[in-house]
Amino acid sequence: MRKSRHCYDFESFICAICGLIGRSFSMLFVSGGYQVSVYDVEPAQNAVAKDDIWSQLNKLEEQGLLRGSLSKEQQFANITYTEDLAECVNGAFFIQECIPERLELKKSVFAKIEKVMSPDAIMSSSTSALMPSLISGDLTHKNRFVVTHPTNPPFYAPATEVVPASWTDADVIEKTVALLKEIGQAPVLLKKEINGFVLNRIQYAILAETWNLIRDGIVSPEDCDVIMSQGLGMRYAFMGPWETAYLNADGLHSYSDRYADMIYGIQKDFLPPEKIGGETLDVIQRGMENVAGPVENLEQRRQWRDRRLVALAKLKAGMNKEEAK
Ligand SMILES: NC(=O)c1ccc[n+]([C@@H]2O[C@H](COP(=O)([O-])OP(=O)(O)OC[C@H]3O[C@@H](n4cnc5c(N)ncnc54)[C@H](O)[C@@H]3O)[C@@H](O)[C@H]2O)c1
């Protein structure tokens, strides 16, 4: 089945690989009404993906979080599986690669993809940290390449970074952003590529500072988590650091008048980052065992985390709906 009722008159769709992230993308794309064709180098993975997607669709329906206007049965039926890359790519306008995070592997798979794709299709990578210019530099159609980096799990944490290389065509960027919006994600366009993109740079800045505070005996790992989960995180669940600052004074100029000197004094005090390891790591490991239980028993804690993420996603969706009335 082909459809053309979407933004930019997109016709069909593909998601190249069906690991963890590939399955999530497939589900997001069908929730927007697209057809998805899935390919994995390991044919057995297709059966695993099919079962997992069906069980996830059921869960989403139970939680009231199934997206789009199609039933779970219709969404499930709109994903097909193939053991042939060329068949998967054939007719697709958007190709989402979700293979392991290895540069040479990604380069070789895109070299195969571009030989069989239509020349105006978009090649998109889920990479967490590989620069788009590194993955696409040797491709003939490198102007059709972009990184689309999701937050995991994408259904509950919709922010998705779109990272072009300097040679990416403008329409590739526009269409990727439009497509993500259409399927209910929250795209964030980086104006140029940078190591770690934005999400991980922020995440690692927090790791670096909390590491130094723990190493220097200022605070325990457990209490660092309290600062985030019971303090900063309460606001960050629905606003960013600059809106927080904006509201904490009468706008940003007022914030600067009141706090700029103090903030700069503290920022100049920050110590350089250290590679994670050694004694400090042992201290943090023990702290996290106290918070989250022993490593052998993490599945229960992961389920606890996921239940909370689902509840938060529902709360936010409900509040957004109320506000839009
Ligand atoms: N897991 C996360 O939290 C997360 C978040 C954001 C981005 N990412 C990125 O998404 C990508 C995929 O990660 P994942 O966690 O889904 O990995 P995964 O290991 O769950 O899945 C990878 C899949 O790729 C398949 N594969 C391997 N080589 C292949 C090839 N040559 N051709 C076709 N298929 C091949 C494997 O069989 C497997 O099914 C990575 O680049 C990762 O950095 C992951």
The ligand as a Gaussian input file, in Angstrom:
#p B3LYP/6-31G(d) Opt

LIG

0 1
 N       19.884000       1.935000      22.804000
 C       19.854000       3.240000      23.047000
 O       19.581000       3.702000      24.158000
 C       20.118000       4.196000      21.922000
 C       19.631000       5.528000      22.006000
 C       19.847000       6.393000      20.913000
 C       20.556000       5.946000      19.799000
 N       21.040000       4.650000      19.763000
 C       21.801000       4.227000      18.585000
 O       20.972000       3.389000      17.785000
 C       21.799000       2.449000      17.084000
 C       21.264000       1.043000      17.339000
 O       21.327000       0.778000      18.722000
 P       20.436000      -0.383000      19.383000
 O       20.528000      -0.164000      20.846000
 O       19.105000      -0.422000      18.738000
 O       21.295000      -1.666000      18.971000
 P       20.843000      -3.206000      18.958000
 O       22.064000      -3.983000      19.229000
 O       19.632000      -3.409000      19.801000
 O       20.383000      -3.453000      17.426000
 C       21.259000      -3.461000      16.355000
 C       20.675000      -4.349000      15.264000
 O       21.498000      -4.215000      14.095000
 C       21.590000      -5.492000      13.487000
 N       22.757000      -5.436000      12.591000
 C       24.057000      -5.552000      12.920000
 N       24.832000      -5.420000      11.812000
 C       23.997000      -5.212000      10.771000
 C       24.185000      -5.009000       9.352000
 N       25.393000      -4.992000       8.819000
 N       23.094000      -4.867000       8.577000
 C       21.865000      -4.912000       9.118000
 N       21.614000      -5.105000      10.437000
 C       22.680000      -5.238000      11.264000
 C       21.664000      -6.463000      14.630000
 O       21.306000      -7.773000      14.220000
 C       20.656000      -5.847000      15.618000
 O       19.350000      -6.344000      15.418000
 C       23.226000       2.684000      17.567000
 O       23.899000       3.531000      16.662000
 C       23.033000       3.385000      18.907000
 O       24.129000       4.204000      19.279000
 C       20.818000       3.765000      20.781000

